[in-house]
Structure formats: C-alpha cells, structure tokens
Amino acid sequence: MSQINAVDEFRKGIAALRNGYVNSALFHLQKAVEHNGNNPFYLSYYGVALARVERDWQRAEASCLAALRFLRTDPHLYLNLAEVYRRAGELDDALCTLYNGLQFTKWDPTLVKALEELGIRRPPVLSFLNRKNFINRQLGKLRHKFEGQGKVSPLESLRAVRS
C-alpha cells in the first residue's frame, strides 16, 4: 500500500467516524495504521474507533497514548484520548488528560471547551455530606443560581491567572 492509499484510508475512516459508521471507520483506520503505525493521527483515531466499536478500552488507550508519545502538541490527540476514557466511564482520567493537554497545547480553546463541557465541579456545599445528598444537591442548585450569573468559568479564571 502506498502512502497515498494510507492517507485515503485515513480520510475514509475519519469520514465514516464522523457520520456514525463506526465499523467502516475501524476497518479503514486499521488499514491506515497497518501501513504507517508511526503516524500519531492514524493511531489516535484508530483508538477512538476501537473504543466505539469493540469497547476494547486497553487497546484503545494504548493506541491513543502511543500517538501522544509521537506528538504532544496537537489538541485532537488529547481530545481523542479523553473520549476513550469518557466512553470507558473514567471521567477523572478524561479530565486529567484534558488538563495535561493544556500545558502542551498552550491552552488550546478546543481543550478548554471540552473541559467546560465535561463539567468542572465545585466542591459540595456541605463537605461532610456526600455530593449526591439531597441537601447538598439543593444547596448546590441555589449556589449556582445566585453565583453563576455573569461569572467567568473556573477555567477562564485559571487561564487569566496563568497569563
């Protein structure tokens, strides 16, 4: 398979992934990785496809981590690894991945947005009660209602401090 064919397989895989044809995406991305296993984008998106199709979290994670070892400065690679963790139910690992990506990507806006979408949780209002406790939940809703208006997100305030 020539380099052009590998790129073509990758493009087909990405198109299939975006359109929800995950089995087709896995097929095409696997062909691209077989041809060029040193391309971080091929590895990363192959990991996402593995997570979506086969739910093989270990292989998906390994593929995405290998991609990051090749290229640490691309935000898409962090987003892909975070997606694998999120699908595996490892929200803390997904958040850590995105936070770590911020330092290598110079606070890329897509990572900031992904962190905000995953949700940055403030500590419970009453720390001696469980976060899911009814009282904590109601007090948290009140805190959000009264404090949340016109406020900058925690990530943006952290970004301002670092600048």
Secondary structure as GFF3:
##gff-version 3
##sequence-region A 1 163
A	DSSP	alpha_helix	3	18	.	.	.	ID=ss1
A	DSSP	alpha_helix	22	35	.	.	.	ID=ss2
A	DSSP	alpha_helix	40	53	.	.	.	ID=ss3
A	DSSP	alpha_helix	57	70	.	.	.	ID=ss4
A	DSSP	alpha_helix	75	87	.	.	.	ID=ss5
A	DSSP	alpha_helix	91	104	.	.	.	ID=ss6
A	DSSP	alpha_helix	109	118	.	.	.	ID=ss7
A	DSSP	alpha_helix	134	147	.	.	.	ID=ss8
A	DSSP	alpha_helix	154	162	.	.	.	ID=ss9
###
